[in-house]
């Protein structure tokens, strides 16, 4: 597992994806200066003079180009991208088909507002998402701009359909930064600090988090489901409009729920006529090796929310669901000036084409998981700080805890991430206790580059242990 600080070229069983041939940047880590370099530091000072501190930053490095699995900064460093713009650039940040689609549409028009005059791209995207969402029932899709917009509109639709007011969410959840979705989000700092009071009618149930379930992982699903149903009874089943949950929790720590939990939630929501909303904003669109993460569970939710990777970097989100639910809202009740912008719709159609092309990128996501587990799973036994390697597809994480315990260790997690950044590997942290290192490489990353990045991560973990 040990490596030298510089870029590695060793790549056992390396297999380059078909899309690698389209990249314009050399797919190699290059560290020419300290990171951030002098030009990035200069630009960051300009940023501080003009942008409020509320916009946090993982790494104060300014990019001039991005392609495949590489981010090139203004100092000429080439960083390995293990973030994908927070699960957005799954097909790469410069995929030629996506770029061509955006350019072609921009030559026609950039905006008319779909609620003023219509354009063909909007319903085409809706048709594709209707086909992707689980279930054989008739479906409808509404397009919006951000993930938080999709979540809020899903709640609006569920309330309109049921005539009920209350919403159930789960521990460790993240659903957005708008005021209502902040109320749904679990983590206090930095997301909620200073913004209270939050909207009412939001209730929180336990999520079946195997590693930290107090009576053992084997009891997580059954006990969490019992608590969920008990909460419904306390609120009143005739008052609960929706249960909103992530099939794999994102900001909460890339938590894969205990087996049977998601299916159990579906059965309970059916029992009480509650709309089940799957928040696929981060986990969806091929990230986990299936188009939607809920497919791993064999569960058919009522509504599905997608965003992030949907349009390859263009702002677009969607709510897709049962036609009888979606059609309840009257004309004018849904929308937004930029909802389903034509440039974003053009990009989305190109992204969907790539994701559905011979299962190539979905297979890549599964291959990425194999490589990550192969390279990092040994650290669980070798290094006491890694409590667990978990996730699905190209949505993987390492939970960092104090050795010999499951007690979260945020400072060590931050130290590991900083060491990776210094060596030219962009990683993110997450988790309710900020002790999870998350990996979100583009699905088009080459095996050799991925392995290089993973070995930098392994070296960083060994360095702090």
N, C-alpha and C positions, 0 to 999 in steps of 0.2 A: 504493500500500500504506500510505502514511502516514495517520494519523488523529489527531484530537484526543483528549485523555485521557478526556473524558466519553463517555457512551453514544452510539452512532451509530444513526441511523434509516434509513440508506441500506441497501437490500437488493436488488440487481439480481436479477431473475428469481426473486424470493422466492415460495415456495409453502408455505403452511401445511398441515401434515398434518391429516387429518380429526379426529384426536384432540384437536387444539388447542382445539376448542370446549368441551371438558370441563374445561379448567383453571380453577382458582379464583383463582390469582394472576396479576396482570398480567405478561405475558411480556416484561419489559423490565429491563435492567440499571439498578440505582439504587445510587449510592454516596453515602450521606449523611454518613458519618463515615470516619475512617481505619479501615483493616481490619487487625487486629480492632478493633472499637469498644470504648467504655468498659464496657458491660455484659458483652460477651464476655470482656474482660480480667478483670473481677471474677469471673465464673464459672470462668474458667480457673484462677484462684488457688485457688478451692474445689476444683476437680478435682485440682490438684497436692497438696493436703492429704489427699486420700482415694484417689487412684488411683496405682498404681505407674508409674514412669517407663518400664517395659517396653512400655507402650502408647504407641507413637509417634503423632505428629500431623502431618498435612500443613499444616493451617491452624487455629490456635486460635480458631475462630469457632463460636459456639453457634447452632444453628438453631431457629427456632420454627415454620417451615412450609416445605414443599417441594411443588412441583407443576410438571408439564411440564418445562421446561428451567431453572427458577428455584429457587434456595434462598434463603429469606428469613431473615436472622439476627435476633437479639434486639435489635439496634440499628436495625432497619428497613432495612438494606442488602439489596438483592436481587442475588444473585450468579448468574452464568451457570454452570450445572452441566456441566462437561466431565469428570466422574468417574463419575456414576451409582452412587455408593457402591461403587466398584471393580466396574463392569460388572453391578450388581445391578438397579437400577431402570430397566431398559430400556424398560418401558411407562410410566414415570413413577413418582414416589414417592407418588402419591396417585390412582392410576387408579380411577375410580368403580366399575368392574366388580370389581376386585380387593378394594377396600375393602368392597363389598357382600357379596362371597363370604365374607370373613373374619367380618364381623358376623353374617351368617346362620348360619354354623357355630358361632360363639361362643355364640349363643343356644341351641344344642342341647347341646353339650359341648365342652370345650377339650382333653380328653385321656382316653384309656382305656388306652393302650399297645396297639398292634396285635398284640403277641405274647401279650396277655392276653385281650382281647375284640376282635373285628374290627369294622371299619367300611368302608362301601362306597367311600369316597373313595380309599383307598389303592390298591386294584387298578384303579380308574379312571385314576389317574395313571400307573400301570404300563402299562396298555393303551395310553395315548396315547404314552408314550415308546417302547414297543415298535414302534408304527407309524412313529414319526419316525426311529428309528435306521436307518442304511443297510443294505441287503440284504433279500432275500426269504425268508431262512431264519426258522425259528421262533425267537422271542426270549422272554426273561424280564427283568424289572426288579426290582431290590431298592432300596428307599428308605432313606436315612440322613439325617443332619442337616447335615453340613458337607462341603466339597469334599475336605478331607484324609481324612475318614472314607470317602468314596467311593473315593479312590485306594487307601487301605490295604485296603479290602475287595476291590477289584479284584485286588490282589496276592494276598490270601488265596485268592480264587477260582481264580486262575491256578495257584497252587501246588497247590491241591487237585486241580485237573483234570489237571495234567501230572505230579504227583509229583516236581517239581523245586524247587530252592531259590533259584536266582540270578535277579536282576532287573537289567535293563539300562535305564539312563536316559541323558540326553543333556546335553551342555554347555549352560549358560545356563538349564537347566530350573528351574521352580518348581512344586512339587507340594503344599506345605502346611507347617504349623508343628508338627505332632505329631512325636514323636521319629523315627519311621520315615520320614515324608515329608520331614523335614528332611535325613535322610540322602540322600534322592533329590534334594533341591534343590541347585542348584549354588552359588548366591551365598553367600559366607561371612558378610559383614557387611551388615545387622545380624542376619540370620535365624539363623545358626548359632553366632555368637560366644558362647563360654562354656558351650555345651551338650554338648560332646563328652564321652565317646565316643558315636558313632552306631552304629546297627545294622550288622551285616556283611551280606555277600551282595548288595551293591549295586555295580554297575559303570557307568562312564560312557563313552559314545561321543561323537564329535563331531557337532554339529548343522550342517547345511548352511546356514551364515550367509553369504549372498552378499557383503555389503559388506566383511566382514573375512576372507574366505577367502584364505589366504596366497598361493596360486598363481593367484588370479583367480576371479571369480564363475562363469565358465564351467566351472570344474573342481569347484565345490563339491559338487554332487550325487554325481558319480561317485567322487570321492575320499572323501567322507564315508561312502558306502555300502561302499566297500572296507574302510575302517577299522572300520565296524560289523561286517561279516562276519568280519574278522580277530579282533576282540574275542571274538566268539562262539566261534571256533576255539580261542582261548587259554583261555577259561573251560571249554569243552567243550560242544558243542551239546546233549548229553543232560542238562545241568545247568541250562540257562536256562529258567525258567518263563515270563517275561514281558519284553516291551520296552514301556516306558511313555513316551509322548511327546505333546507338544502340537502340534496341526496348525498353529497359530500360537503361538509362545511368548509368554507374557504378561509376568510380572515380568522375564524375561530380556531384554526389549527390544522386544516386539511384532515378533518376527522371523518374516517369511514365508520358509519354506524354499525353496531353489532348486528349480526345476522338475524333477520326476522323483524327488526325494528320498523323499517320502512313499510313492509307489508302489513304489519300490525297497525300502524298509523292509518293506512288506507282503509282497513276493515273498520276501525273505530269511526273514522270520518263518514264512511258510508252508513254506518249504523245510526248516526245522529243527523244525517243530512247536511254535514259540514263540507264546504268546498275545500278540497286539498289542492294546495298550490305548491308546485315544485320550483324552487328558485335555482335555475340552471345558469345564472348569469356568469359565474366563474367556471363551473364544472362542465358546462355544455359545449356543444359544437365541436365534438371530436376529441376534446381534451383528455378524456379518460379511456379512449380506445373504442368508445361507442359514440354515436351522434349525441346522445343525451345520457348523463350519468344515471338517471333513474332506470334506464334499461338494464343495468346490472342487477337491479332489485326485482325485475319482473313485475313492476307496479305501474298502473295506469292512473296518473293523477287527473284531476279535473282541468286544471290550468297549468301551463308551463311558461315560465319567464326566461327569455334568453337575451343576451346582449354581448358585450366584450368581443369575443372572436367572431361574432356573426358577420361583421362587415369589414374585417381585416384592418381595423384601425380607423374606419369612418364611424361616426356616432350613430348607432342604430340599436334599438331594442324591440322586443316583441312580447306580447301575451298571446299564447295559442291555447285554445281549449274547446270544450264541448260547445257545439253550436247553440244548444238551448240556453246555456249559461251566457255565452258571449252576446247573443242577440237581445238580451233583456234590456240593455242600456239603450235609451232613446237617442235619436239623432242629435248630435251636438254634445252628448255626454262624454265622448272620448275624443282625443285629438291633441293638437299642439302645433304651433307654427312650423316647427322643423320636423315634426313626426314623419318618418318615412321619407326623408329628404332624397331626391332622385340620385344624387351622387352616392349616398350611402346604400341605396337599393341596388344600384349597378354593381357596387363593390360586393354586396352580399350575394348576389347571384353568381358572381365569379368565385367567391369563397365556397359557396355550396357546391358548385361544379367540382372544385378541387377536392373537397371533403368526400364527395360521393363517387369520385373517379376510381373504380376498381378497388375500393377499400384501401387504397395505397396509404393515405395519411392516417387512417384509423389503425392500420397495421403498424405504422411507424410509432404511434402513441404506445401501442402494446410492446413494441420492441424497445422503446425508451425505458419503459418500466423494467423490463428484463435487465437492461444494462445498469440502471441505477441500483437495483437490488443486488446485482452481482458485485458491484463496486463498493457499495456502502453498507449492505447488511452485515458484513463481518465486523463493522465497528460497534455493533450492539454488544457483542461479546468481548471485543478487544478493548473498547474504551467505555468506561463507566458513565461518561456524560451523555451518550446516545441511548436513550431509553427505548426508542422505537423508530423503525423505518416503516412508513405507511403511505397509502395512497393508491391510486389507480392510474394506469396509463402514464401520461406526461404531467400528472398532477400528484407529485410525490413530496414527502416531507420527512424531516428528522426532528423528533422531539428531544430537546436537550434538558436534562435534569441533573441534580446533584448526584454524584456517584453513589450507587447502591440504594437509591430512593427514586420515587416518582415525584419528587418535589421540584417544581419548575425552576430553571436557572436562566433568567433573562440576561444577566451580565455576560455569562459565558457565551450565550447565543449571539449577542451583539459582537463579542470579541471574535468569534468564528467568522461572522459575516464580514467584519472589517478586514480580517486577514485575507479572505477570498477577494474582496474588492481590491486590495493592494496588489494582488497577483493577477488582476485582470479578469475576474469572474464575477458577474453581476448576479447576486443572490438576494432574496428577500426574506424578511422574517415575518412571523404572524403569530397567532395564538392569543387567547384571552390573557395569558400571562407573559406574552412576548418571548416565549421560549421555544418557538418552532422555526426551523429553517426550511423554507419552502422552495421547491424547484419546479419551474414552469417553462422549460425550454420550448422553443418553436418546434412544431412537429417535423419541420424540414431540416433540423440540425443533423449533421453527419455524425456517424458513430465515433469517428476518431476525435472530433472536436468535443463531443459530449464526454467521452472518456477522459480527455485532458482536463475538462472542467471538474469532473467528479474527483479526480485525483488531487486537484488543488483543494477541493473541499475536504477530502480525507486528510491531507497534510495539515490543513488548518485545525481540524478537530484534534489530530494527534499533537499539534503544537500547544494546545491549551490544556491537554489532559495531564 
